[in-house]
Amino acid sequence: MQGLLKLLKKKPMLPSLSSHDPVIRQVEDPDHVVIPLDYPGLVRYLPTVEAGESVRRGQVIGKSRLGNCTFASISGKVKEITTVWTAQSVHSPAIVIENNGGQPMAPEEIFDGPVRSDDKVAVVARMREAGVNPPWTFSGRDYKDGEIEDLPSVKTVIITGVRQETTILTSQLLLEQHADKVADGLKRINTLLPEARIWLTVPDHLQSLAESKFSGLAELAFLPSKYPARIEREVVTRLLGRRIPSRESYRSHGIAVMDVEYVLATVDAMDGLSPFIQKCLTISGAGLEKAVTVRFPLGSSLKHILASQGLKVSDYTRPVVGGPMMGFAQYSELTPITYNNGIFLIAEDVAPFDAIAPCIFCGRCTRVCPVNIQVHMLNRKIEFGQLESAMELHPEACHECGLCGLVCPAERPIVQLLHFCNHEMTHGERFNWTDGGNP
Amino acid sequence: MKELKIVQQPTPTDARMLDVAVGPHYRLGSGIAEINQRWVVALFPAMAASVYTFGPAALRIFGLCIFFAVAFDLVAEKLAPSRDLTSNWSSVLLALLLAFMLPLNAPWWLMLMGCFFMVIVGKKIFGGVGSYPAQPAVLSLAILQLSWPARMDNTAALKDMDWQVTMVEPLRLLKSMGVSAESHYEWFDLLLGRQVAGTADGMVLFVLIGGLFLLMLREIQWQLPAGFIIGLLTTATLLHLVHPETFASPMFYLLSGGTLFMGFFLLTDHTTSPVNRLPMFLFGLLAGVLLILIRGYSNHADGIAYAVLLVNLCSPLMDMIRAKVKGAENV
């Protein structure tokens, strides 16, 4: 009888985020932090310290070839320089620092005073010194395949006051609680890039606040709380009026997309107050009455962040870094958490996918796809290795929003298949796609 | 750069944590079995009406069909293992769809042959659920109708019923005596299933309830039945206006035989219908037009099987009508 009743019900779209705690809690310094050095496609730091050296919180421990810095987020001794798997499953070199409770560096020791926002060169240099996510925001040059290339100047800045995942609340909490500081940051960006068009995305429920604080400083875009309307690439497309191909970075088209958190960090960096060594993150999911937002030192382990809120990784079947739609499940509780915005905890026995489920061509994936890929056809072709004919269906347009996998009644690994196809196309032996080139 | 020492990641604390995954960590679906169970639930009203009307004879048809279909499915799974498992309920659903269209007095061997053609020839040979080009139940029905036309006679099957209605299939009477046949039937009787048809496909109202249930759960899309009904009514109206002596009124076509059953349960089969919305509508439209043409201009009284099979073959072509992929590169 219960099974019959279950058939009559539709499952809810996503487990709803019933309530959240608006207070951002501070996580204490962990015993050790692991600072990864490689962010593929974005930046690669080279270590400037050696094993055994003592470092202080705020001290530069890695520098990229363009002068971007990464910092010790706690005071301590460099235990070793090794490699780790990051939360995104990237094998990266990393610096391990053991906490010894030493004195942090004072802001005066790190920076020499504030910089003026109309001095563009000084601001970019300061953002690099302060580790504010620089290569994909404002800098004018980037490394690509070992070559320095000049990027087009920034014509559009999109500041995301809403993260695409509905379970990640960092941006909207910061926007709400530090509205004046965000407005200050917007003013500085306006001075810095006078010709640029500046957008700010705001969640629906903060409309009145945003209109009173930010009107005139940025064009506002209000986003509903449903996931499909928040997918970042779709929002950016809507705001720009044109589409950036999924395999190209925004920055190579003169568009800077940055989070509210980085706007706040930019203000701090320009005032010479602090480098970017702490990050906010929302913990939500099973076993939590309210979603909790915490601020943690970069490089803390998953275990440490959860333990600070009284949670144990072993209580869950799958801790996911990121949100439920595009996050990565972790197999180790020692994964260092760095530029991640959320942790989503899953307690029940969820199968990620059914590897042998046949596709029945119901076409829900195709109807839900935001970029109109014929997913039902494509995933079957990939499944049976027909990559040549799969190419005609444009798998490269996929930005892996996960909607197809969400709606698939057979629980097929659709996103994984599409990802595999795109990976084969770019890195595989059979095909070699270059940017805009021929196979 | 300093030489980096590669070390092993610490061993996972728990075997469950080895479950590394990307993509959505939440899924709305829970297996194909659930879809097929929902379809079976949608067939319940018509089944109940049929059992209420015909008694144990209807139960015998449903039971034997399910038994044979599942048995064939199990044998096929044993001999040629594939990913189409018996546990996904697809053979149960197909068996019920076939049983709906069989005459009430079908002998056991007819059902055995029907299930063989449906499960083995229609489904398993093509690779199981999701791979067949034509709806297996309809394919099987077409084979049965061609092979044993005398046994597939609904009028003979129901000759012992004492209903106060004309005991001939409405469409067959229309074929033999022209439009005047229409006056022998009340639309109210047709709607409530008091008409000569298969075991349960003539229970028009109850089939409609099941179809609306599927629509409500979004198991099927409204475009397909809507296109079908529009196509059928439009063609029937036009032909009725042009040839009033051979073509009955459109509502007569809609309510007689398994027309609505076809629109809601046979055409909408996931595997054999298009997936995009416009092609779905066109698919339904074409099916409606074809059905009226077959009924009007061929020797078949009720051309459901042939209309469904013909449009099923057009389904891949129709899915070529699709929106342009956004953000596709020219590679």
Contacts between the chains, C-beta under 8 A, distances in Angstrom:
chain1	res1	chain2	res2	distance
A	3	B	37	7.9
A	4	B	41	7.0
A	7	B	34	6.7
A	7	B	37	5.5
A	7	B	38	5.2
A	7	B	41	5.5
A	8	B	41	7.4
A	8	B	217	7.8
A	10	B	217	6.3
A	10	B	218	7.5
A	11	B	28	4.9
A	11	B	30	7.7
A	13	B	28	7.3
A	14	B	26	5.9
A	15	B	26	6.6
A	46	B	1	5.3
A	47	B	1	7.4
A	47	B	2	6.3
A	50	B	2	7.4
A	80	B	5	7.2
A	81	B	2	6.1
A	81	B	4	6.4
A	81	B	5	7.4
A	82	B	4	6.9
A	82	B	5	5.6
A	82	B	6	7.8
A	82	B	7	5.2
A	83	B	4	5.9
A	83	B	5	7.5
A	83	B	6	5.5
A	83	B	7	6.8
A	84	B	9	7.1
A	85	B	9	5.7
A	89	B	20	7.2
A	89	B	22	7.9
A	93	B	1	8.0
A	93	B	4	5.0
A	237	B	326	7.8
A	237	B	327	7.9
A	243	B	326	5.9
A	243	B	327	4.5
A	244	B	327	7.7
A	245	B	327	5.4
A	245	B	329	5.3
A	246	B	327	6.0
A	247	B	329	7.5
A	313	B	13	7.2
A	313	B	17	7.7
A	314	B	13	6.5
A	314	B	14	5.9
A	317	B	16	5.4
A	317	B	19	7.3
A	318	B	16	7.8
A	318	B	17	7.9
A	318	B	19	6.2
A	318	B	21	7.3
A	318	B	25	6.6
A	320	B	25	5.1
A	324	B	24	6.5
A	324	B	25	4.7
A	324	B	26	4.8
A	325	B	24	5.2
A	325	B	25	7.6
A	325	B	26	7.7
A	326	B	23	7.9
A	327	B	25	6.4
A	328	B	20	7.9
A	328	B	21	7.8
A	328	B	22	5.7
A	329	B	19	6.6
A	329	B	20	5.7
A	329	B	21	4.4
A	329	B	22	7.4
A	329	B	25	6.5
A	330	B	17	7.3
A	330	B	20	7.6
A	331	B	12	5.2
A	331	B	17	4.6
A	331	B	18	5.4
A	331	B	19	7.0
A	331	B	20	4.8
A	332	B	9	6.0
A	332	B	10	6.3
A	332	B	12	5.6
A	332	B	13	7.5
A	332	B	17	6.7
A	333	B	13	6.1
A	333	B	17	7.5
A	334	B	9	7.7
A	334	B	10	5.5
A	344	B	25	6.6
A	346	B	25	6.0
A	350	B	25	7.0
A	350	B	26	7.5
A	350	B	27	7.5
A	352	B	19	6.8
A	352	B	21	4.0
A	352	B	23	7.3
A	352	B	25	7.2
A	353	B	21	7.8
A	353	B	23	7.6
A	353	B	27	7.9
A	354	B	31	6.8
A	356	B	83	4.8
A	357	B	31	7.1
A	357	B	32	6.6
A	357	B	83	7.2
A	358	B	32	7.5
A	358	B	83	4.7
A	358	B	84	5.9
A	358	B	128	6.2
A	358	B	129	5.9
A	358	B	130	4.5
A	358	B	131	7.4
A	359	B	130	5.2
A	360	B	32	5.9
A	360	B	35	7.4
A	360	B	129	5.8
A	360	B	130	4.1
A	360	B	270	4.9
A	360	B	271	5.6
A	361	B	130	5.7
A	361	B	270	5.6
A	361	B	271	4.7
A	361	B	275	6.5
A	362	B	35	7.4
A	362	B	270	4.1
A	362	B	275	7.2
A	363	B	270	7.4
A	363	B	274	7.6
A	363	B	275	2.3
A	363	B	276	7.1
A	366	B	275	5.1
A	366	B	276	6.6
A	367	B	221	8.0
A	367	B	275	6.8
A	367	B	276	7.2
A	367	B	277	6.9
A	370	B	326	7.7
A	371	B	325	6.1
A	371	B	326	4.2
A	371	B	327	5.6
A	372	B	322	7.1
A	372	B	323	4.1
A	372	B	324	6.7
A	372	B	325	5.3
A	372	B	326	5.7
A	373	B	325	5.6
A	374	B	319	7.6
A	374	B	322	6.1
A	374	B	325	8.0
A	376	B	275	5.5
A	377	B	319	7.8
A	391	B	331	7.3
A	393	B	325	7.5
A	394	B	325	4.2
A	394	B	328	3.9
A	394	B	329	7.6
A	396	B	328	7.0
A	396	B	329	5.7
A	396	B	331	6.9
A	397	B	325	4.9
A	397	B	326	6.4
A	397	B	327	4.3
A	397	B	328	4.8
A	397	B	329	7.6
A	400	B	22	8.0
A	400	B	23	7.3
A	402	B	23	5.3
A	402	B	24	3.9
A	403	B	24	7.7
A	405	B	23	4.8
A	405	B	24	4.4
A	405	B	27	6.9
A	406	B	24	4.4
A	406	B	26	6.6
A	406	B	27	6.2
A	406	B	28	5.8
A	407	B	28	5.4
A	407	B	29	6.9
A	408	B	27	7.0
A	408	B	28	8.0
A	408	B	29	5.2
A	409	B	28	7.5
A	409	B	29	3.5
A	409	B	30	7.6
A	409	B	31	7.3
A	409	B	32	6.6
A	409	B	34	7.0
A	409	B	35	5.2
A	410	B	29	6.3
A	410	B	31	6.7
A	410	B	32	5.1
A	411	B	27	5.6
A	411	B	29	5.3
A	411	B	30	7.1
A	411	B	31	6.4
A	413	B	23	7.2
A	414	B	23	7.7
A	415	B	22	6.6
A	415	B	23	3.5
A	415	B	24	6.9
A	416	B	22	6.6
A	416	B	23	6.0
A	419	B	22	6.9
A	419	B	23	7.9
A	433	B	331	5.9
A	436	B	329	6.6
A	436	B	330	7.4
A	436	B	331	7.4
A	437	B	331	7.3
A	438	B	331	6.9
A	439	B	331	6.5
